[in-house]
Amino acid sequence: MMRLSRLPAWLLVVPVALIMFAPLFMGEALFWGLPATQFVPWRDFAFAELAAGRLPLWNPYLGGGAPLLANYQTAFFYPPTGSSSSSPRRWRSVWSACCT
């Protein structure tokens, strides 16, 4: 029987990494904390509410609900954010991650 210390490290690391990052490969987020996975969806929701004719005061999807327009992390009133609101969602996310 082969001892564990003689096995190549990648035989352990690769399967563990694949299991850990499986949600990422399926288009899900591993955790909420990066701007691309937390603040950009808030901003998209705020602009979607505005496009629907509603003032985005409240985010019902965050815990039991939280202020949305008053949350500075959505950057709703930041001028470059507003100028990119007419572009497709994919480009808004890229612009937000790279330039703001």
MODELLER restraints for C-alpha pairs under 7 A, 6 or more apart:
rsr = mdl.restraints
at = mdl.atoms
rsr.add(forms.Gaussian(group=physical.xy_distance, feature=features.Distance(at['CA:23:A'], at['CA:29:A']), mean=6.60, stdev=0.5))
rsr.add(forms.Gaussian(group=physical.xy_distance, feature=features.Distance(at['CA:23:A'], at['CA:30:A']), mean=6.51, stdev=0.5))
rsr.add(forms.Gaussian(group=physical.xy_distance, feature=features.Distance(at['CA:24:A'], at['CA:30:A']), mean=6.36, stdev=0.5))
rsr.add(forms.Gaussian(group=physical.xy_distance, feature=features.Distance(at['CA:29:A'], at['CA:37:A']), mean=6.74, stdev=0.5))
rsr.add(forms.Gaussian(group=physical.xy_distance, feature=features.Distance(at['CA:32:A'], at['CA:38:A']), mean=5.56, stdev=0.5))
rsr.add(forms.Gaussian(group=physical.xy_distance, feature=features.Distance(at['CA:36:A'], at['CA:93:A']), mean=6.94, stdev=0.5))
rsr.add(forms.Gaussian(group=physical.xy_distance, feature=features.Distance(at['CA:36:A'], at['CA:97:A']), mean=6.38, stdev=0.5))
rsr.add(forms.Gaussian(group=physical.xy_distance, feature=features.Distance(at['CA:39:A'], at['CA:73:A']), mean=6.28, stdev=0.5))
rsr.add(forms.Gaussian(group=physical.xy_distance, feature=features.Distance(at['CA:39:A'], at['CA:74:A']), mean=5.66, stdev=0.5))
rsr.add(forms.Gaussian(group=physical.xy_distance, feature=features.Distance(at['CA:40:A'], at['CA:93:A']), mean=6.33, stdev=0.5))
rsr.add(forms.Gaussian(group=physical.xy_distance, feature=features.Distance(at['CA:42:A'], at['CA:74:A']), mean=5.88, stdev=0.5))
rsr.add(forms.Gaussian(group=physical.xy_distance, feature=features.Distance(at['CA:43:A'], at['CA:74:A']), mean=4.97, stdev=0.5))
rsr.add(forms.Gaussian(group=physical.xy_distance, feature=features.Distance(at['CA:43:A'], at['CA:76:A']), mean=6.61, stdev=0.5))
rsr.add(forms.Gaussian(group=physical.xy_distance, feature=features.Distance(at['CA:46:A'], at['CA:56:A']), mean=5.27, stdev=0.5))
rsr.add(forms.Gaussian(group=physical.xy_distance, feature=features.Distance(at['CA:47:A'], at['CA:85:A']), mean=6.99, stdev=0.5))
rsr.add(forms.Gaussian(group=physical.xy_distance, feature=features.Distance(at['CA:49:A'], at['CA:55:A']), mean=6.49, stdev=0.5))
rsr.add(forms.Gaussian(group=physical.xy_distance, feature=features.Distance(at['CA:49:A'], at['CA:56:A']), mean=5.63, stdev=0.5))
rsr.add(forms.Gaussian(group=physical.xy_distance, feature=features.Distance(at['CA:50:A'], at['CA:56:A']), mean=6.35, stdev=0.5))
rsr.add(forms.Gaussian(group=physical.xy_distance, feature=features.Distance(at['CA:56:A'], at['CA:68:A']), mean=6.30, stdev=0.5))
rsr.add(forms.Gaussian(group=physical.xy_distance, feature=features.Distance(at['CA:56:A'], at['CA:69:A']), mean=5.75, stdev=0.5))
rsr.add(forms.Gaussian(group=physical.xy_distance, feature=features.Distance(at['CA:57:A'], at['CA:67:A']), mean=5.97, stdev=0.5))
rsr.add(forms.Gaussian(group=physical.xy_distance, feature=features.Distance(at['CA:57:A'], at['CA:68:A']), mean=5.26, stdev=0.5))
rsr.add(forms.Gaussian(group=physical.xy_distance, feature=features.Distance(at['CA:57:A'], at['CA:69:A']), mean=4.87, stdev=0.5))
rsr.add(forms.Gaussian(group=physical.xy_distance, feature=features.Distance(at['CA:58:A'], at['CA:65:A']), mean=6.79, stdev=0.5))
rsr.add(forms.Gaussian(group=physical.xy_distance, feature=features.Distance(at['CA:58:A'], at['CA:66:A']), mean=5.77, stdev=0.5))
rsr.add(forms.Gaussian(group=physical.xy_distance, feature=features.Distance(at['CA:58:A'], at['CA:67:A']), mean=4.58, stdev=0.5))
rsr.add(forms.Gaussian(group=physical.xy_distance, feature=features.Distance(at['CA:58:A'], at['CA:68:A']), mean=4.79, stdev=0.5))
rsr.add(forms.Gaussian(group=physical.xy_distance, feature=features.Distance(at['CA:58:A'], at['CA:69:A']), mean=6.90, stdev=0.5))
rsr.add(forms.Gaussian(group=physical.xy_distance, feature=features.Distance(at['CA:59:A'], at['CA:65:A']), mean=5.42, stdev=0.5))
rsr.add(forms.Gaussian(group=physical.xy_distance, feature=features.Distance(at['CA:59:A'], at['CA:66:A']), mean=5.23, stdev=0.5))
rsr.add(forms.Gaussian(group=physical.xy_distance, feature=features.Distance(at['CA:59:A'], at['CA:67:A']), mean=5.95, stdev=0.5))
rsr.add(forms.Gaussian(group=physical.xy_distance, feature=features.Distance(at['CA:59:A'], at['CA:68:A']), mean=5.21, stdev=0.5))
rsr.add(forms.Gaussian(group=physical.xy_distance, feature=features.Distance(at['CA:60:A'], at['CA:66:A']), mean=6.58, stdev=0.5))
rsr.add(forms.Gaussian(group=physical.xy_distance, feature=features.Distance(at['CA:69:A'], at['CA:76:A']), mean=6.83, stdev=0.5))
rsr.add(forms.Gaussian(group=physical.xy_distance, feature=features.Distance(at['CA:75:A'], at['CA:81:A']), mean=6.79, stdev=0.5))
rsr.add(forms.Gaussian(group=physical.xy_distance, feature=features.Distance(at['CA:84:A'], at['CA:92:A']), mean=5.98, stdev=0.5))
rsr.add(forms.Gaussian(group=physical.xy_distance, feature=features.Distance(at['CA:85:A'], at['CA:92:A']), mean=6.98, stdev=0.5))
